[in-house]
């Protein structure tokens, strides 16, 4: 890869390091995937330690999604004005803050009780979702700016970072989370804190590198002009179905390990890793598939696979059938 010739959002000299910036963008999604995946696997430990009900745990998990979409929508309008670097620095701060808040739950529980611990975990999860939203608001247009002639290919590679984070988190859960840990049971605080590692990496790269400005800013488009395009009927429709995709994928992935554990035991962790690994691998081939099938056609086919797989997962009674159903569901959510 060669460095881009677009304008910069920083005044100092030097080239934009395309490869380093793209990989840092990839690592933002690895951090997000790890944080999401690991928390899903430690819910049992968290519930036992603090005496939370399933409803409490569900609300905390929901806090980890609540701010995500709103943050993407809001900051996407201002990404061109604020700059990609500023957004990613903000995301890094929020990711690290979310780790600190959630790891504070144990000492705060000992000092102030269950409700205080709940607030720590809920708002820590909410801050995590804000960080994820800031990342998405920056890295998608950033990737398109870095690779203007091959956007689809690199955007699909970029979004393979999310399932890679899910795979890493799922394996950590399988080996170290809960009473059925394959190697040894490690405290949930240590496991959850691991998503700070990729966050520290991308934070360092973001702070030490110069970034290109967006194509829209280079073209002189105003925020008002961009907002006017948002209300096109097709784009509004895509907003709606993207929200549905988010509920199907993130809602299911957040609970699948806990829901299927009574049926297939510790294999529920491996099933989560398997579907995430499928998604990781297949997204590298999404570009050529999109070129052969138009995007709406691919979404329609994926919706069928997702609906069938999700319904089938709700009826499984054996490990083999669970993996078969999960395969169909993974094909649906991948594309």
VOPAGU-2260 file (C-alpha; in pm, 1 decimal, decimal comma):
REM VOPAGU-2260
SITE   aa  ch    i         X         Y         Z
SITE  UNK   A    0       0,0       0,0       0,0
SITE  UNK   A    1     120,3     350,4     -72,4
SITE  UNK   A    2      44,3     657,3     131,2
SITE  UNK   A    3    -254,1     859,9      27,7
SITE  UNK   A    4    -221,0    1197,0    -141,8
SITE  UNK   A    5    -531,5    1350,4      14,1
SITE  UNK   A    6    -517,1    1652,3     244,7
SITE  UNK   A    7    -445,3    1614,4     616,5
SITE  UNK   A    8    -634,9    1715,0     928,3
SITE  UNK   A    9    -311,1    1797,4    1113,2
SITE  UNK   A   10     -82,3    2092,1    1039,5
SITE  UNK   A   11     254,9    1919,2    1078,8
SITE  UNK   A   12     445,5    1764,6     787,6
SITE  UNK   A   13     485,3    1398,3     698,2
SITE  UNK   A   14     290,9    1130,7     517,7
SITE  UNK   A   15     -31,7     960,2     618,0
SITE  UNK   A   16      64,0     604,4     711,4
SITE  UNK   A   17    -214,6     419,3     536,0
SITE  UNK   A   18    -136,4      70,6     662,1
SITE  UNK   A   19     -91,1     174,0    1026,7
SITE  UNK   A   20    -409,8     381,4    1034,1
SITE  UNK   A   21    -616,3     110,1     867,5
SITE  UNK   A   22    -490,6    -157,6    1107,2
SITE  UNK   A   23    -562,1      70,8    1404,1
SITE  UNK   A   24    -917,5     112,9    1269,0
SITE  UNK   A   25    -940,6    -266,9    1245,8
SITE  UNK   A   26    -825,5    -294,2    1609,0
SITE  UNK   A   27   -1102,2     -61,4    1728,8
SITE  UNK   A   28   -1349,0    -330,1    1621,3
SITE  UNK   A   29   -1136,4    -605,7    1777,6
SITE  UNK   A   30   -1154,3    -414,8    2107,9
SITE  UNK   A   31   -1530,2    -369,2    2069,2
SITE  UNK   A   32   -1581,9    -736,7    1983,4
SITE  UNK   A   33   -1369,0    -858,3    2272,5
SITE  UNK   A   34   -1546,6    -633,8    2523,2
SITE  UNK   A   35   -1889,4    -743,1    2399,7
SITE  UNK   A   36   -1800,7   -1113,5    2381,7
SITE  UNK   A   37   -1620,0   -1141,2    2714,7
SITE  UNK   A   38   -1895,7    -963,2    2903,6
SITE  UNK   A   39   -2150,7   -1208,0    2761,7
SITE  UNK   A   40   -1942,0   -1496,5    2897,5
SITE  UNK   A   41   -1892,9   -1357,2    3249,1
SITE  UNK   A   42   -2257,4   -1270,8    3317,5
SITE  UNK   A   43   -2293,3   -1579,2    3537,0
SITE  UNK   A   44   -1998,8   -1476,4    3757,4
SITE  UNK   A   45   -2122,6   -1117,6    3777,1
SITE  UNK   A   46   -2475,6   -1226,8    3867,6
SITE  UNK   A   47   -2352,2   -1462,5    4138,1
SITE  UNK   A   48   -2113,3   -1211,4    4295,3
SITE  UNK   A   49   -2359,1    -923,0    4316,0
SITE  UNK   A   50   -2688,7   -1111,3    4345,6
SITE  UNK   A   51   -2829,0    -979,0    4018,0
SITE  UNK   A   52   -3135,8   -1131,2    3855,0
SITE  UNK   A   53   -3149,2   -1221,2    3485,8
SITE  UNK   A   54   -3346,7    -900,1    3433,3
SITE  UNK   A   55   -3067,2    -700,0    3597,4
SITE  UNK   A   56   -2808,3    -866,5    3376,2
SITE  UNK   A   57   -3024,3    -810,2    3069,9
SITE  UNK   A   58   -3052,7    -439,9    3148,8
SITE  UNK   A   59   -2676,4    -410,7    3197,5
SITE  UNK   A   60   -2617,2    -590,3    2868,0
SITE  UNK   A   61   -2863,4    -355,1    2701,0
SITE  UNK   A   62   -2665,9     -62,0    2838,8
SITE  UNK   A   63   -2375,7    -190,5    2632,5
SITE  UNK   A   64   -2582,0    -135,9    2317,9
SITE  UNK   A   65   -2802,0     163,1    2401,5
SITE  UNK   A   66   -2565,4     445,3    2308,4
SITE  UNK   A   67   -2411,0     275,2    2007,1
SITE  UNK   A   68   -2656,5     365,7    1731,8
SITE  UNK   A   69   -2733,4     714,1    1862,4
SITE  UNK   A   70   -2363,2     799,5    1878,3
SITE  UNK   A   71   -2302,0     679,4    1522,9
SITE  UNK   A   72   -2592,2     884,1    1386,7
SITE  UNK   A   73   -2504,9    1202,7    1577,4
SITE  UNK   A   74   -2130,0    1208,9    1516,1
SITE  UNK   A   75   -2152,7    1091,0    1156,3
SITE  UNK   A   76   -2295,8    1434,3    1075,2
SITE  UNK   A   77   -1994,6    1606,1    1231,7
SITE  UNK   A   78   -1711,2    1364,7    1147,6
SITE  UNK   A   79   -1598,9    1588,9     861,7
SITE  UNK   A   80   -1588,1    1896,5    1085,1
SITE  UNK   A   81   -1432,7    1734,8    1391,3
SITE  UNK   A   82   -1191,8    1506,7    1206,1
SITE  UNK   A   83   -1132,5    1134,0    1224,8
SITE  UNK   A   84    -840,6    1167,3    1465,2
SITE  UNK   A   85   -1041,7    1359,1    1725,0
SITE  UNK   A   86   -1325,7    1105,3    1711,0
SITE  UNK   A   87   -1089,1     812,1    1758,5
SITE  UNK   A   88    -912,2     981,9    2049,0
SITE  UNK   A   89   -1256,2    1027,4    2205,1
SITE  UNK   A   90   -1337,0     659,5    2141,9
SITE  UNK   A   91   -1009,3     553,5    2304,0
SITE  UNK   A   92   -1084,0     763,7    2613,1
SITE  UNK   A   93   -1433,9     614,0    2640,8
SITE  UNK   A   94   -1310,4     255,9    2597,7
SITE  UNK   A   95   -1052,3     295,9    2874,9
SITE  UNK   A   96   -1301,5     480,0    3097,8
SITE  UNK   A   97   -1550,8     194,9    3053,2
SITE  UNK   A   98   -1290,0     -55,6    3173,8
SITE  UNK   A   99   -1216,8     153,7    3483,6
SITE  UNK   A  100   -1586,7     201,5    3563,9
SITE  UNK   A  101   -1674,1    -167,7    3535,9
SITE  UNK   A  102   -1370,2    -289,3    3727,3
SITE  UNK   A  103   -1468,3     -50,2    4007,2
SITE  UNK   A  104   -1789,8    -247,4    4066,0
SITE  UNK   A  105   -1633,5    -488,1    4318,2
SITE  UNK   A  106   -1483,8    -230,2    4559,7
SITE  UNK   A  107   -1792,0     -11,2    4521,3
SITE  UNK   A  108   -2016,4    -310,4    4599,2
SITE  UNK   A  109   -1820,2    -375,5    4917,7
SITE  UNK   A  110   -1848,0      -8,9    5016,9
SITE  UNK   A  111   -2198,7      83,7    4902,4
SITE  UNK   A  112   -2392,2    -231,7    4811,6
SITE  UNK   A  113   -2571,4    -390,8    4517,4
SITE  UNK   A  114   -2735,9     -84,4    4362,5
SITE  UNK   A  115   -2406,9     104,8    4345,0
SITE  UNK   A  116   -2238,7    -194,4    4178,2
SITE  UNK   A  117   -2527,9    -216,0    3931,0
SITE  UNK   A  118   -2484,3     150,3    3838,7
SITE  UNK   A  119   -2111,4      99,4    3787,0
SITE  UNK   A  120   -2168,8    -190,0    3550,7
SITE  UNK   A  121   -2463,5     -34,5    3366,7
SITE  UNK   A  122   -2302,8     303,7    3305,3
SITE  UNK   A  123   -1968,7     141,3    3231,4
SITE  UNK   A  124   -2140,3     -66,2    2964,1
SITE  UNK   A  125   -2315,6     245,5    2833,5
SITE  UNK   A  126   -1984,3     433,9    2806,7
SITE  UNK   A  127   -1844,1     130,3    2622,7
SITE  UNK   A  128   -2130,2     155,1    2371,1
SITE  UNK   A  129   -2055,9     525,8    2321,3
SITE  UNK   A  130   -1693,1     441,2    2246,1
SITE  UNK   A  131   -1801,3     178,5    1994,6
SITE  UNK   A  132   -2032,6     428,8    1828,4
SITE  UNK   A  133   -1756,6     690,1    1799,8
SITE  UNK   A  134   -1530,2     428,9    1639,5
SITE  UNK   A  135   -1792,3     339,1    1380,0
SITE  UNK   A  136   -1863,3     705,6    1303,2
SITE  UNK   A  137   -1494,0     751,9    1220,0
SITE  UNK   A  138   -1353,2     429,9    1075,7
SITE  UNK   A  139   -1607,8     370,6     798,6
SITE  UNK   A  140   -1559,1     705,1     618,1
SITE  UNK   A  141   -1189,6     694,6     711,3
SITE  UNK   A  142   -1145,3     362,8     530,7
SITE  UNK   A  143   -1333,5     496,2     228,4
SITE  UNK   A  144   -1098,0     796,4     227,8
SITE  UNK   A  145    -784,6     582,4     261,0
SITE  UNK   A  146    -890,5     351,7     -23,9
SITE  UNK   A  147   -1111,0     557,1    -258,2
SITE  UNK   A  148   -1068,8     313,5    -549,3
SITE  UNK   A  149   -1140,1      -5,5    -354,8
SITE  UNK   A  150   -1381,6      94,9     -78,2
SITE  UNK   A  151   -1602,8    -214,6     -70,7
SITE  UNK   A  152   -1312,0    -456,8     -38,5
SITE  UNK   A  153   -1142,9    -270,7     245,7
SITE  UNK   A  154   -1466,5    -192,2     430,2
SITE  UNK   A  155   -1542,8    -564,5     440,8
SITE  UNK   A  156   -1191,6    -642,4     565,6
SITE  UNK   A  157   -1230,8    -366,0     824,6
SITE  UNK   A  158   -1550,3    -520,1     958,3
SITE  UNK   A  159   -1385,7    -859,3     994,8
SITE  UNK   A  160   -1229,2    -702,1    1305,4
SITE  UNK   A  161   -1559,9    -730,3    1493,8
SITE  UNK   A  162   -1597,4   -1110,4    1458,0
SITE  UNK   A  163   -1224,4   -1154,2    1526,3
SITE  UNK   A  164   -1279,6    -978,1    1858,2
SITE  UNK   A  165   -1578,4   -1206,1    1922,4
SITE  UNK   A  166   -1365,0   -1514,1    1849,7
SITE  UNK   A  167   -1086,7   -1399,8    2083,5
SITE  UNK   A  168   -1337,6   -1315,3    2356,9
SITE  UNK   A  169   -1525,7   -1641,2    2309,7
SITE  UNK   A  170   -1205,9   -1846,5    2341,5
SITE  UNK   A  171   -1111,3   -1652,9    2655,3
SITE  UNK   A  172   -1452,4   -1736,6    2800,1
SITE  UNK   A  173   -1423,6   -2104,3    2703,8
SITE  UNK   A  174   -1082,3   -2138,2    2866,1
SITE  UNK   A  175   -1115,0   -1914,8    3171,2
SITE  UNK   A  176   -1472,9   -1800,9    3245,9
SITE  UNK   A  177   -1717,0   -1956,7    3490,3
SITE  UNK   A  178   -1715,4   -2285,1    3683,1
SITE  UNK   A  179   -1689,1   -2488,7    3360,1
SITE  UNK   A  180   -1367,8   -2314,2    3242,5
SITE  UNK   A  181   -1159,0   -2553,7    3035,7
SITE  UNK   A  182    -824,9   -2454,3    3191,5
SITE  UNK   A  183    -893,0   -2260,9    3511,3
SITE  UNK   A  184   -1148,4   -2016,0    3643,8
SITE  UNK   A  185   -1012,9   -1659,8    3632,4
SITE  UNK   A  186   -1186,2   -1366,9    3801,5
SITE  UNK   A  187   -1419,0   -1180,0    3569,4
SITE  UNK   A  188   -1243,2    -845,9    3629,2
SITE  UNK   A  189    -919,1    -977,9    3479,2
SITE  UNK   A  190   -1096,6   -1122,9    3176,4
SITE  UNK   A  191   -1303,0    -811,2    3108,8
SITE  UNK   A  192    -999,0    -585,8    3137,8
SITE  UNK   A  193    -832,2    -764,1    2844,4
SITE  UNK   A  194   -1017,0    -554,5    2586,1
SITE  UNK   A  195    -810,4    -259,5    2707,2
SITE  UNK   A  196    -507,7    -412,9    2529,0
SITE  UNK   A  197    -625,8    -357,4    2167,6
SITE  UNK   A  198    -769,3     -22,4    2281,5
SITE  UNK   A  199    -426,8      86,3    2407,9
SITE  UNK   A  200    -273,9     -18,3    2076,1
SITE  UNK   A  201    -512,2     176,1    1854,8
SITE  UNK   A  202    -497,4     473,9    2091,3
SITE  UNK   A  203    -118,7     489,3    2054,8
SITE  UNK   A  204    -137,6     470,9    1674,9
SITE  UNK   A  205    -407,6     737,6    1657,5
SITE  UNK   A  206    -216,4     981,1    1879,4
SITE  UNK   A  207     114,5     936,0    1695,8
SITE  UNK   A  208      -8,7     948,6    1333,5
SITE  UNK   A  209    -150,0    1209,4    1097,2
SITE  UNK   A  210    -488,6    1150,0     936,1
SITE  UNK   A  211    -639,3    1242,3     599,4
SITE  UNK   A  212    -944,4    1466,1     580,0
SITE  UNK   A  213   -1267,4    1318,2     442,6
SITE  UNK   A  214   -1368,6    1313,1      77,4
SITE  UNK   A  215   -1671,9    1526,2     165,3
SITE  UNK   A  216   -1457,9    1793,5     331,5
SITE  UNK   A  217   -1209,9    1787,6      45,2
SITE  UNK   A  218   -1502,2    1838,4    -195,5
SITE  UNK   A  219   -1629,1    2133,3      10,7
SITE  UNK   A  220   -1965,7    1980,2     105,9
SITE  UNK   A  221   -2143,0    2141,2     401,3
SITE  UNK   A  222   -2313,5    1959,1     688,6
SITE  UNK   A  223   -2646,2    2092,1     560,8
SITE  UNK   A  224   -2589,4    1941,0     217,4
SITE  UNK   A  225   -2504,4    1604,9     367,1
SITE  UNK   A  226   -2803,2    1612,0     604,6
SITE  UNK   A  227   -3036,1    1679,8     309,9
SITE  UNK   A  228   -2930,9    1350,6     152,6
SITE  UNK   A  229   -3014,5    1158,8     471,4
SITE  UNK   A  230   -3388,0    1203,0     415,2
SITE  UNK   A  231   -3388,2    1023,9      81,5
SITE  UNK   A  232   -3646,9     739,3     106,8
SITE  UNK   A  233   -3396,3     463,2      23,9
SITE  UNK   A  234   -3146,4     583,2     285,0
SITE  UNK   A  235   -3419,9     603,0     550,5
SITE  UNK   A  236   -3517,8     247,6     460,5
SITE  UNK   A  237   -3154,8     137,8     497,2
SITE  UNK   A  238   -3142,7     307,3     840,5
SITE  UNK   A  239   -3445,6     103,1     946,6
SITE  UNK   A  240   -3319,9    -233,9     826,7
SITE  UNK   A  241   -2973,7    -165,8     967,0
SITE  UNK   A  242   -3133,0    -115,5    1309,9
SITE  UNK   A  243   -3311,9    -449,4    1267,5
SITE  UNK   A  244   -2983,3    -616,7    1170,6
SITE  UNK   A  245   -2824,0    -475,8    1484,0
SITE  UNK   A  246   -3097,7    -614,6    1707,6
SITE  UNK   A  247   -3077,8    -957,9    1544,2
SITE  UNK   A  248   -2700,0    -986,6    1554,7
SITE  UNK   A  249   -2603,5    -809,4    1876,3
SITE  UNK   A  250   -2909,9    -913,0    2074,9
SITE  UNK   A  251   -2863,8   -1278,6    1986,6
SITE  UNK   A  252   -2486,4   -1281,6    2030,8
SITE  UNK   A  253   -2513,3   -1110,5    2368,9
SITE  UNK   A  254   -2727,6   -1390,3    2514,2
SITE  UNK   A  255   -2664,1   -1700,0    2301,9
SITE  UNK   A  256   -2400,4   -1841,3    2538,2
SITE  UNK   A  257   -2631,1   -1810,7    2840,3
SITE  UNK   A  258   -2947,7   -1927,1    2662,8
SITE  UNK   A  259   -2794,5   -2241,2    2512,9
SITE  UNK   A  260   -2574,7   -2334,8    2808,0
SITE  UNK   A  261   -2851,6   -2536,8    2983,1
SITE  UNK   A  262   -2904,9   -2732,1    2658,2
SITE  UNK   A  263   -2555,2   -2792,1    2519,9
SITE  UNK   A  264   -2339,4   -2705,6    2822,8
SITE  UNK   A  265   -1993,2   -2559,6    2770,8
SITE  UNK   A  266   -2031,5   -2613,7    2395,6
SITE  UNK   A  267   -2232,0   -2289,5    2396,9
SITE  UNK   A  268   -1901,3   -2101,3    2422,6
SITE  UNK   A  269   -1761,6   -2295,1    2128,2
SITE  UNK   A  270   -2077,4   -2238,6    1924,7
SITE  UNK   A  271   -2036,2   -1863,9    1974,5
SITE  UNK   A  272   -1670,2   -1887,3    1866,8
SITE  UNK   A  273   -1769,1   -2096,9    1563,5
SITE  UNK   A  274   -2029,6   -1851,2    1433,3
SITE  UNK   A  275   -1792,8   -1558,9    1490,9
SITE  UNK   A  276   -1510,2   -1739,6    1311,0
SITE  UNK   A  277   -1737,5   -1808,0    1014,3
SITE  UNK   A  278   -1828,5   -1440,1    1001,8
SITE  UNK   A  279   -1461,3   -1338,3    1026,6
SITE  UNK   A  280   -1352,4   -1562,6     737,3
SITE  UNK   A  281   -1649,8   -1499,0     507,8
SITE  UNK   A  282   -1627,6   -1121,0     534,2
SITE  UNK   A  283   -1295,0   -1135,9     348,2
SITE  UNK   A  284   -1492,0   -1270,6      51,5
SITE  UNK   A  285   -1786,2   -1032,3      78,9
SITE  UNK   A  286   -1648,0    -787,1    -177,8
SITE  UNK   A  287   -1658,4   -1025,4    -476,1
SITE  UNK   A  288   -1999,8   -1155,9    -366,4
SITE  UNK   A  289   -2143,4    -802,5    -354,4
SITE  UNK   A  290   -2012,2    -744,0    -706,7
SITE  UNK   A  291   -2193,1   -1055,8    -831,2
SITE  UNK   A  292   -2515,8    -994,4    -637,7
SITE  UNK   A  293   -2638,5    -637,8    -588,6
SITE  UNK   A  294   -2631,0    -517,0    -224,5
SITE  UNK   A  295   -3010,2    -526,5    -173,9
SITE  UNK   A  296   -3027,8    -877,3    -319,9
SITE  UNK   A  297   -2755,2    -993,6     -82,7
SITE  UNK   A  298   -2937,9    -834,0     212,0
SITE  UNK   A  299   -3256,8   -1013,6     112,2
SITE  UNK   A  300   -3083,1   -1352,8      90,8
SITE  UNK   A  301   -2904,0   -1285,9     420,5
SITE  UNK   A  302   -3234,9   -1195,3     587,1
SITE  UNK   A  303   -3378,4   -1533,8     487,4
SITE  UNK   A  304   -3077,3   -1719,6     629,8
SITE  UNK   A  305   -3086,1   -1506,8     945,7
SITE  UNK   A  306   -3458,0   -1561,3    1007,1
SITE  UNK   A  307   -3441,6   -1937,7     945,0
SITE  UNK   A  308   -3127,9   -1979,2    1156,3
SITE  UNK   A  309   -3266,6   -1772,1    1442,8
SITE  UNK   A  310   -3594,3   -1963,3    1452,1
SITE  UNK   A  311   -3408,8   -2295,6    1429,8
SITE  UNK   A  312   -3177,9   -2197,6    1718,2
SITE  UNK   A  313   -3488,9   -2148,8    1931,8
SITE  UNK   A  314   -3588,7   -2514,2    1886,2
SITE  UNK   A  315   -3257,1   -2702,6    1924,4
SITE  UNK   A  316   -3218,9   -2986,7    2172,3
SITE  UNK   A  317   -2879,6   -3136,5    2078,8
SITE  UNK   A  318   -2529,3   -3000,5    2017,0
SITE  UNK   A  319   -2517,6   -3119,2    1654,5
SITE  UNK   A  320   -2847,1   -2949,3    1566,2
SITE  UNK   A  321   -2738,0   -2635,4    1750,7
SITE  UNK   A  322   -2426,1   -2609,2    1534,8
SITE  UNK   A  323   -2626,9   -2671,6    1217,0
SITE  UNK   A  324   -2874,4   -2398,0    1307,8
SITE  UNK   A  325   -2591,8   -2165,3    1408,2
SITE  UNK   A  326   -2427,2   -2217,5    1068,5
SITE  UNK   A  327   -2740,6   -2095,5     892,5
SITE  UNK   A  328   -2769,1   -1800,8    1130,7
SITE  UNK   A  329   -2400,3   -1711,7    1082,4
SITE  UNK   A  330   -2446,5   -1703,6     704,3
SITE  UNK   A  331   -2732,4   -1460,5     756,8
SITE  UNK   A  332   -2553,1   -1219,3     988,7
SITE  UNK   A  333   -2218,6   -1226,5     805,4
SITE  UNK   A  334   -2320,2   -1024,1     501,8
